[in-house]
Amino acid sequence: MIMRESGVCRSNFYYYFESKEALGLLAIEKVVSEFEEKMLSKTILNQDLNPLERLDGFYREAVSLQRSLFSQPPYAGCFFGNLALEQSGINEKFRSVLSDYFKGWKDSFEQCLRDGVEQGFFREEIDPKETAGLVISQIEGAILLSKVDNSIEPFESACATMRSLIVK
């Protein structure tokens, strides 16, 4: 199907890619890189901002992204979450790449939360590592509920609620 839809003949495809799986892994790496560049580096990883500004910037960008995806039916949700659900149980290479992606995302949040607790922006009783995992789960779960409800409201509400649980 890939070759038919792209108009590329079999020999040309396999000249550039070892397999369809290799193409899929390259596509995942590209989307991960774009997410890190366009979303994480300017928000949660941006050391020019204080931790609260980083957290608020992330949630603002995430809500904006999901709204834009919602405005183009059908609502796609999260590329990474969708792929994890579809491929993690059947393709070890995809599962491993996605696991690394989510771990990197969690580590980024953990550092922001740690900085925020140390600098007095966030509640001192939160555990940055555990809360980072909760934030990732909250985001992915809220996207899933938005798909099921066919409404952006569950995502927006979950983001606002999580922020209120973290910030002093």
Buried (B, 14 or more C-beta within 10 A) or exposed (E): EEBEEEEBEEEEBBEEBEEEEEBBBEEBEEBBEEBBEEBBEBBBBBEEBBBBBBBBBBBEBBBEBBEEBBEEEEBEBBBBBBBBBEBBEEBEEBBEBBEEBBEBBBEBBBBBBBBBBEEEBBBEEBEBBEBBBBBBEBBBBBBBBBBEEEBBEBBBBBBEEBBEBBBE
